[in-house]
Amino acid sequence: MGIYDVKDQLKRWVYDRSKAAFEQGDKDRDAITSVQGHQARVKLMREKLLECVGGLPPSDRPLNARRTGTLAFDGYTIDKIVFESRPSVYVTSSLYKPERLQGPTAAVLFLCGHAENAKQYAPYQTVCRRLVAEGLIVLAMDPIGQGERFSYYEPETGQAAVRPGTHEHDHAGSACLPLGDSLARYFIHDAMRAVDYLSGLPEVDPRRIGVTGNSGGGLQTSLMMLCDDRIAAAAPGTFIMNRESYMYAGQGQDAEQIWRGMTKLGFDHEDLVLAMAPRPVIVLAVTSDFFPIEGTRRTVARTKRFWDMYGVADMPALAEDRSVHQYTPALADAAAAFFAEHLLGRKASDRKAADIVPHAPELLNCTSSGQVRGDYGDARAVFDENVDRLREIEEKLAGIPDEQRKKRALEWLRERVEGSRIVPDLNPRHLQLFPADGLRVESYIWWSQEGIFNHGFAFRDAAYDGAKLPVTIGLWERGTTKLKDKFDWIRNVCSQGRIVFVLDVTGDGVCTPHPINALKLWDWYGTVHKLTTDLFWLDDSLAAVRCHDVLRALDMARELPDCEASSVRLHARGRFNLYAEIAAALDDRIAAVETADGTDSVAAWVRSRYYDTSDTVGHILPGMLQVFDLPDLRRWRGR
């Protein structure tokens, strides 16, 4: 509009809120001066993280571990192991065992990053081989959606219908969010069950189990550092940084790496590292990572004092290699030396990871088809677990009287949508635009909340000049920038003596943000996805922000010239019906809601194995299905 840069506001607003939370987190950690304070911080962060991911599934079911084959090599063997982390959730693994063990010894759980073939990926094989050469038992397991665990592999076609790895994680992980869960709950639980498996092996001393991995495996390693006290030593690779440095890098993160509300609590990677004190840790890093090295160095330096509290010097250690994002041979050697010292009590050998020639990937298959869904007809995935979680929630809600449910849902929605938002005066600005096909048009911007302008076009039939007219607010994707196919509807409503007020909500229409990375704005990992997930970290969401925008548009409608704002209707198309129907539940000024081609039920979406993945996270209100679904709102409004 030439009045205010509405395209930079969303990033600035999210970043400013995040930075304030990061600074508070630093202050809270800096205030810890004792072992008791340290332990209290670890306990708090563990409880809050497990709460934010939806808690952990039970671990009381048998692992039903089976060996499907063994490979023998010079100095070590590889057992092909399949265990069930949860009933019918099959985890494919490679168990590396050195020859001539003299009794129970130390073991390392290797957690894979996002390489599609996971445990078979050559650099990961190299790390495992380097560790087993030191006399360590190593269990390398395939994560969800990788290796032999493609959740959307269809045996009939022999193909995965959803691209494995991060795409699958986002596909399955997005559907966790309305349940109040995170994909991370399943990653954590799988890793914990792997430790259960290792602990039960007669060759393993359960008091000497370490963990390592890089990238997504570094994430999983870090989660285990915080969540599982059985870990004796840890070597997280190419992941540890600090949240502020990565925020300014402008990159997105995978679904299991988004922990709702944790930034609001002041959480940072320092909390992952300090959770291990006084146990030994080495942070593995590369200097040209997309995880900023300055964040890594800062976190390591700032957490050393927690080991000092226990009288432990030179922890955490830091090993760096001049490389891009990878678990490099040099880092593998550093990890081998670290685990040899702290789990085996001796100096490492002079072997070099760079000399290792990896095995052909197919040799390490645990299944005959190459996929658990090809070998096990009852194989379950996160999709199935989400459906079960949804059924449990629905059964629980069915036992609550409807009026009590309604009261609880509206209270929850008010907190989510309005909560602690700072709402200034509207202070609207307007511009008179050229008439369009007999319609007068004015452009407006106004403050929706502190730091965020919204925008809209008000259309009025010139035949009604001087008359007070009721308002219909139009809501659809791209708002005022996508009017061509809506203009017949606009003209028709105006001809009936109504003002049509087309709304651009936060992050859309002319309020679409400037790009902050090279991806398309609404694509997976693109600008809107990245800023939305940053909001999740703040215990907020773009969906809640946009519902608030609709409520503020009701206030703005009263400011329109010759407007009769007591009779406001909402007309929503596509997935924007979510915002309209939630706003209508919260504000009686909305006389009616019309929707077209919208979401009928979020629960039905969760039950959809496949769905349209475009711009998904902007239409998710995390945790909503624990209290209501859209059909509930319609019933309570008498529709």
Secondary structure, 3 states (H helix, E strand, C coil): CCCCCCCCHHHHHHHHHHHHHHHHHHHHHHCCCCHHHHHHHHHHHHHHHHHHCCCCCCCCCCCCCEEEEEEEECCEEEEEEEEEEECCEEEEEEEEEECCCCCCEEEEEEECCCCCCHHHCHHHHHHHHHHHCCCCEEEEECCCCCCCCCCCEECCCCEECCCCCHHHHHHHHHHHHHHCCCCHHHHHHHHHHHHHHHHCCCCEEEEEEEEEEECHHHHHHHHHHHHCCCEEEEEEECCCCCHHHHHHHCCCCCHHHCCCCCCCCCCCHHHHHHCCCCCCEEEEEECCCCCCHHHHHHHHHHHHHHHHCCCCCCCCEEEEECCCCCCCHHHHHHHHHHHHHHHHCCCCCCCCHHHCCCCCHHHHCCCCCCCHHHHCCCCCCHHHHHHHHHHHHHHHHHCCCHHHHHHHHHHHHHHHHCCCCCCCCCCCEEEECCCECCEEEEEEEEEEECCEEEEEEEEEEHHHCCCCEEEEEEECCCHHHCCHHHHHHHHHHHHCCCEEEEEECCCCHHHCCCCCCCCCCCCCCCHHHHHHHHHHHCCCCHHHHHHHHHHHHHHHHCCCCCEEEEEEEEEEEHHHHHHHHHHHHHCCCEEEEEEECCCCCHHHHHCCCCCCCCCCHHHCCCCHHHCCCHHHHHHHCCC
